[in-house]
Amino acid sequence: AYRYVDWLLTVPLLLVELILVMKLPQKETVCLAWTLGIASAVMVALGYPGEIQDDLSVRWFWWACAMVPFVYVVGTLVVGLGAATAKQPEGVVDLVSAARY
């Protein structure tokens, strides 16, 4: 259970940090930080009930539920931030691209 508490704090913060270093316009930065932060926290929170279940079918149910915000986060990072990545300095583009994948 402790790792889920850790993930509940660190995963949203890592995503927010990634958004902050992208140097997006302030309004877009705030919007993405909130939506990705909340989505990642929901993803972790939905994973925990599956972790504590003994019934495999219930575990798969919670896994599927946690995949919804996961797909949103990954889709936003891979597709939605492509234009922002292209605007970065040349040395940063490779680093940001590697972090996205």
Secondary structure as GFF3:
##gff-version 3
##sequence-region A 1 101
A	DSSP	alpha_helix	2	20	.	.	.	ID=ss1
A	DSSP	alpha_helix	26	51	.	.	.	ID=ss2
A	DSSP	alpha_helix	56	75	.	.	.	ID=ss3
A	DSSP	pi_helix	76	80	.	.	.	ID=ss4
A	DSSP	alpha_helix	82	86	.	.	.	ID=ss5
A	DSSP	alpha_helix	90	100	.	.	.	ID=ss6
###
